[in-house]
Amino acid sequence: MRVVGAFWILFSIRPVIFFLRTLAASAFNIRPHLSILVNLLLLSGGIGLLVLREWGRWLLLIGLAALLVDAVGPSLLAMRVSPSLLRPILLYGIFIALLCLPQSRAATRK
């Protein structure tokens, strides 16, 4: 579980740092986009999972579900199913399934 948490920390740290730099440069006069909020959610969930907390697992699950809906949702609503949809479905689906396993739930319970 710690490896999964570390992966999502590394995956989401760059956009969050870029947003914080932009926020500081604009004197806090910028609004965050939904993707930035999802990246903050993934970063905090990764940190929580790194220390094996249940809330970290839940934050990652919610963030991954949001990423999956963002990546696949518009194409599915327009009924345009293509092979390019397979990559995000597999990537986010594997992590969602991994976090839903009873073993991961038991690892974060303390």
Long-range contacts (C-beta under 8 A, 24 or more apart in sequence): 1-49, 1-52, 1-57, 1-104, 1-107, 1-108, 2-49, 2-50, 2-52, 4-46, 4-49, 4-60, 4-95, 4-98, 4-99, 5-45, 5-46, 5-47, 5-48, 5-49, 5-50, 5-56, 5-60, 6-46, 6-50, 7-46, 8-42, 8-43, 8-45, 8-46, 8-49, 8-60, 8-63, 8-95, 9-43, 9-46, 9-47, 9-50, 11-42, 11-46, 12-39, 12-40, 12-42, 12-43, 12-46, 13-43, 15-39, 16-40, 16-43, 34-70, 35-70, 38-63, 38-66, 38-67, 38-70, 41-66, 42-67, 49-108, 52-107, 52-108, 52-110, 53-108, 53-110, 54-105, 54-108, 54-109, 54-110, 56-108, 57-99, 57-104, 57-105, 57-108, 60-95, 60-99, 61-96, 61-99, 61-100, 64-92, 64-95, 64-96, 64-99, 65-92, 65-96, 67-92, 68-92, 68-93, 68-96
